[in-house]
């Protein structure tokens, strides 16, 4: 190729981005004079694990790390690269840099801002002797050119007056227009749920509720000899589809192990073009498969015996929820508009649900162009 701009992704003709290319060419000689380094020790990585679903220590130890200044947000791990996977309008990250340059050196920031994002570095210039450190804040603010749900890239480079290598940090940011709860739950025939929402833009906003719809409940047994139950339903295009089982609805709650699979077919009569579209296989029977906006057609639901806590069979309930339109059993209160960098609350009140099943609904969070995020609402009336 004639240059880096001609590089392509491994599959297809899309242009390569920094996730494909990396931070740049490796220049081994420059590693002996990096100018600045970003130190991250063992406790920094333990704190990182506390906030990123890979927790390596107890909740008490995580609290101790947080109380002693260790960062649990992955964006604040003291790495040379800067990444924010869910950027909602405004966020500040911190980095601590340490000079490994002889003598007193001045370092100054040069920013190549990601498209649609303004970047402010504080302080943007400082003097450090060898071995001294400086903590800096890097504030990212969405501007009018921000594009939601697409990664955008830039860099922060520390130039110096000592003639050693500049220290360059790649920046990768994925802006979101709306950040909200993925799912909220409640119980009882009457009640309410609160949904947190954070805005990464200023403009029109509406929250539209669909459901709450009662489940089609299947009560069966599955065992080691006849180890799957299969059901097929022809559906029109709907807003949301869920197949779920719950630990408390099996013979030995919390100990039996059921797995789920879901397939798409042209229709249930022919089973033509059978294609798997979802699966859930945890170590208990708390399993669920969600399909947003499923197209019209046949849907095959498979409840699979994996292991019973006692004996060779599992009694279970499976719940299939079809959400389409407003069932008329809810009222919703929501912010009137979105404002960049602010948080709001959506409250859904529900009433007069029937006893003995599980209801499902969604809240569609929308701007002037349509849905930008959705929250699932589950209500147990058993």
Secondary structure by P-SEA (a helix, b strand, c coil): cccccccccccccccccccccccccccccccccccbbbbbcaaaaaaaaaccccccccaaaaaaaaaaccccccccccccbbbbcccccbbbbbbbbbbccccbbbbbbbbbccccbbbbbccccccccccbbbbbbbbbbbccccccccccccbbbbbbccccbbbbbbbbbbbbcccccccccccccccbbbbbbbbccccbbbbbbccccccccccccccccccbbbbbbbbccccbbbbbcccccccccccbbbbbbbbbcccccccccccccccccccccccccccccccbbbbbbbbbbccccccccccbbbbbbbbccccccbbbbbbccccccccbbbbbbbccccccbbbbbbbbbbccccccbbbbbbbbcc
